[in-house]
Amino acid sequence: MTRQDCLDLDAADVLAPLREQFALPAGVVYLDGNSLGPLPVAAAARVARVVEREWGEGLIRSWNDAGWIELGQRIGDKIARLVGAGPGEAIVADSTSANLFKALCAALDLARGRNVVLTDEDNFPTDLYIAQSIADQRGLELRRVPASQIAARVDDSVAVVLLTQVNYRSGRLHAMAPLNRAAHAAGAVTLWDLSHSAGVVPIDLAADDADFAVGCGYKYLNGGPGAPAYLWAHPRHLARMDAEAMRQPLSGWLGHASPFDFSPDYRPAPGVARFLCGTPPVLSLAALECGIDTVLAAEPHGGVAALRRKSIALTDLFMTLVETRCEGQGLALATPRNPAERGSQVSFACEHDAYAVIQALIERGVIGDFRAPDLVRFGFSPLYTRFVDAWDAAFALHDVLASDTWRAPRFQRRGGVT
Ligand SMILES: *Cc1c(COP(=O)(O)O)cnc(C)c1O
């Protein structure tokens, strides 16, 4: 394999033109789109238009005239297309953390009488914190078990199985259908966090028979810093919530059946709209919609299935390049080698100071990520990452390690966000 071979792969890649949707800075290899997706060209223009025309000239009329009030549902329908859900089943609102709270409470209300939330011991911290908070408020148990034991540990005390599909550190991918089956066989329901998988891993919530899902807008969906998140519930649960007039705990006015009646009594909106809470962040939603559109732009080229094939090729290539090029330099693969068991990132445990190694790489124009205590992590978004980027990143990593540049004191200084 040579660098020219990588350039040839890029020249033959039908997805390559999708990169033009992004305003990526020159000279940067961006391998952190699993943490913050890059700026879509369309988002800058769209946000400017929303500010100047819709807000500046339209003023309050834009809630109706520019469709602001429908954004959460309209964008929810677009995300639904990426995760195997139908229109009217997903909404965009709030953060992933807040949506986890709403969805987990609703799932627990549907499973009255059971007292355990079962989760993966290395689930993302906010998922664990929110679940623990609910468990404390309701006198339930949050049971944390190793990822490999989830299916075996669902029993008839479990109300909800709470899982993140792709682990943020290792990139390990849970198989969704068998875990849904195991949960249902024991009478439990599932709540999936798709933050590290939507847009890059084929997801079929309906065919795989999931119960609830939430996820993040600013990672592979390129929605911008702090983009709103989404929430999906299976239509069978929405129907039951309708029939029993069930509410979710953050029963704000925009989740009311008729908010502009200003009634003093809460009546939930039908369907997934009951999961809305307060006034939507219109500027952020406008940017998010442009981000989602960058992923939907792959539909004519095979959609998420085609993105997945390229993602596997990129991550396979990067693993091989790093393992051959950086042999003996203190890196150990921390991501499953079998592509069926991983998402779209590659992590290595690093026996040197992993934080400093990443800082030194960033100075060379390769933006990866550090995750405590010892991981260097590289996300491969197939929408804009080229095969030659994988090549250049692996060689930059080799140079940083072989030259010991990471030892320079300037690479030890840590900001508030690492
Ligand atoms: C990124 C991420 C979140 C983010 O939650 P916010 O409330 O948006 O900060 C939550 N869960 C998982 C699994 C994530 O990867």
The ligand as an ORCA input file, in Angstrom:
! r2SCAN-3c Opt
* xyz 0 1
  C     -22.281     12.899     23.120
  C     -23.148     12.026     23.951
  C     -24.112     12.581     24.787
  C     -24.259     14.074     24.876
  O     -25.230     14.496     25.760
  P     -25.585     16.051     25.823
  O     -26.722     16.113     26.746
  O     -25.886     16.491     24.432
  O     -24.372     16.761     26.331
  C     -24.906     11.723     25.517
  N     -24.760     10.377     25.430
  C     -23.836      9.819     24.629
  C     -23.714      8.348     24.529
  C     -23.001     10.625     23.873
  O     -22.085     10.079     23.077
*
